[in-house]
Amino acid sequence: MNHEPRTYVVTGAASGIGAATADLLAAGGDRVIRCDLNDGDVLADLGTREGRKRLAEGVAAVSGGTVHGLVAVAGLGALSPAPVRVNFFGTLATLDAVRPLLARSDRPRAVVVSSLSAVVAADEGLAEACLTLDEEAAAEAAAKVVAAGYGQTVYASSKLALNRWLRRAAVGPDWAGAGIPLNAVAPGVVDTATARRFILDEPTARELVAAMMPQPLGFPGPVDAIASLLAWTVGPGNSFMTGQILYADGGAEALLRP
């Protein structure tokens, strides 16, 4: 059955989960505004204030003023403060920029991508530093964590902070109060180019991560499964779920937190 095309914004749309989600939405006949660093309809670096401004202005111009769904996938892992700036503050800036455009839709939806790693590898202090919403202080806290030899926790901490922020914000006046469901999908390890480069193609790293995040349904998981879930959360079928962290991880979270 045909439907009137909807307009979706997907960040991190040039590769991996973002590309798969954008392709799936477009295959359904909807319009997709693809945002990424170097390849897309809107080019922006979400780790900088200038890039966030560019995203806001670009999406507003390309969309014509109305967006039906936002899928915020853009993120990175690095042994530096960069994940704090991109994954947490960049995602919040994206949500803030697109929210007024969502509010003009009759059925707005938003979803962000979190990570199973927030369950197993986060630094509580760094996550709470992010939640003060002082970006420079949070970046400084991340730099100290890296200097202490725990840089591998920065990515997970940025995602834990995102989860906690979302649980509070999603039920507030800007989101649920405005009729906009806001949720998160937290994948386990899935078969993306990035995962292959840093984990899957390195036997020692693969063995370590598989032990930390056991996935009974398979390791790694399929990218398409994550894309399908993201697409559903911003689709018309999701009308009454908000503030949820959906673990699409092959059963890992259930094993780790029975």
N, C-alpha and C positions, 0 to 999 in steps of 0.2 A: 504494500500500500504506500503510495507516494505521500510525502509530507512536505510542508513548506521548509525550504532550507534554513538552517540555523547558522549562526556565526559563532565559531569557537576560536579562542586564543590558546595556543600551545607554546609554552616556553621550553627551551632545550629540544627543539623540534628537528634539529639537523641529524640526530643520530639516536641509536638505542631506543629506550622506552618512549621518548618524546616523538621520534620519527614514526615508530609503529603506531602510536596513538593518533597522531595527525593523519597518517595514511588511512587508518580505520575509520575515522570520522569523515574524511573526504570521500571514501568509498561508499559511505552511506548517503551521499548527495549533499552533505553540508559544506559550508564554506569554512576554511581553516586559515587563520592568520598564524603563520609559523614565525616564531621568534628564536633567534640564536645569536651567537657571536659573529659568525662569518657567512652563514648561509640561511636565508629566510626572507620573509616579507618585511620584518622589522629586525634590524641588527642592533644589538645592545649588550653591553657588559654589565651584568647585574651586580658585580662586585664594586661598582663605583657609583657615586651619586649622579654623575653625568650620564652614565649608561642607563640608570633607572629613569632619569628624566626623558632620555631618548625613547625608551620603551613606552612610557606613558603617552608621549606626544605621538609616536608612531602608531600605536594601537588605536588611539582616538581618531587619528586621521584616516587610517585604512579601514577601520570598522564602520565608519559613518556615524558613530555615536552610540551604537547598541551592540552589546555582546551577550550571547545566551549562555555561554559556558567558558570557564577558564580552567585549563589544565596546567598547573605550574610544576613542570618537571625539572627545569634547569637547576643544576647543582654540580659540584665537583668535590673530589677527594684529593687532599694534598697535605703534606706535613708542614703546614703553615697556617696563619690566621685566615687564609682565603676562603675555606669552607664556611667559616662564621659569617663572613661578609656576603657571600653568594647564597648559601643554602638557607640561612636564617634571615638576615637583613634584606637580601635581595628578593627573597620570596615574599616577605612582608610588604616590601615596597611594590611588588607586582600586584599583590592582592589589593593594596590601597589604591593603586592607579586604575585598576580595572573595575573595582567595585561600583563606582558611579555608572559605568557603562552597563554593568550587569543589572543594576537597579532599573534600567529602562526596558528590560526584557519582561515578558509576561511569565516566563518560567526560568529564572536564572539559577545557575549552579556553579560551584567552584570546588576544585580538588587540588591538593598538593601532594607531592611525592615525598614520603618519609623513608625510613629504612629499618629493617630488622636489627641492624647494628646498634640502634639506640637502646635496645634491650640488653645487649651483651658487652658493649665497649665504651660507654659514655662516661665522661667526667662530670659529676654532679655540680661541682663548683663552676665549671665553665658553662654548663647549661644554664645555671642560675644567673651567671654574669650576662648571658645573652638576654635573659628575660627582664633585666633592668632597662632594656631598650636603649642603652648607651653604647653605640656601636664601637666607638674608639676604646672605651674601657673593656668591652668584650674582646676586641681584637688584641688588646694588650694582655688580657688574661690568657688568650689562646697562644700568644707568643711565649708566655711563661711556661705553659704546658709543653710546648714544643721544645723549649730550651731544657726542660727537665727530662727530656727523653721519651715523652708520651704523646708525640705528635699524631700517632695513629688514632688517638681518641677524639681528635678535633672534629672529624667528619661526623662520627656518631653523636657527639655532644651537640652539634648544630641541629641534628635531626631530633634529638630528645627535646631540646628547647622548642623546636617547631611544634612538636606534638603537644607540649604543655601549653604553649601559647594558643594553639588551635582549640584545644578543649575548653579554654576559657572564653575565647573570642567568638567561637561559632554560635554560642547560645546568647550572645549579647545583642544590643540594639542594631549594630551595623550589619549583622549577618542574619541570624534567625529573626530578629526584630524587623528586618527589612524584607523578610521572605526569601532569603538566599541561603540554601543549604551549603555548608562548607565542611568538607571531610578530607581525610588523608588516606592514601594507600601506602602501605609499608612493605615493599618487596623484600624477599630474601635475595639470595644470589641467583641472578638470571643470566642467560647467555648473550651478553652484549659484548661489543668490541672492547669496551673499557674493562669489563670483568675478565675477559680473556687476557688482556694485556697485563693486568696487575695481579690476577689471582689464578685463573683457570689454566693458563699456559705455563705456570711456574709450579712444578710438583710440590715443593715444600709449602708454598703459600696456599695452594689448593687443599692440601691435607690439613693444614692448620685451620683454615676457615671452615672447611667441612666439619671439623670436630667441634668448633665453637658454635656453628649454626647448622645443626643437623636438619636435613630436609627429607622427611620420609617419602614424599612424593617425587623426589628426584633432585639431584644436584649436578649441574645448575638447573634452574627452572626455565620455562619458555617465556620469551619476551611477550608473545602474543597474549598470554594469559593476563599479564599486567595491563596491557593496552586495553583489553576487553573490559576489565574491571574499572579502569579510569574512565573509559567511554560511558559505561553505565552510570557512574556516579554523577556525570554531568548531563545525562540524558533525561528525557521526560519521565522515564520510569521511576526515577528517584525523587519522590516528592515529600518524603517524611523521615529521612535519615539525615542527621547533622551532628557534627562534633565527634565523629567516630574515626578511629585509627583502624583501618582494615588491613590485617596482616595476610598478604598474598605471598606465602613463604614455604609452601609445601609441608606445612605442619610444624615448622621450627619453633614458633612462639609458644605453641601448645606444649611442646616438649620442654622448653626452657622455663615456662611459667605455668605448670599444670594446675 
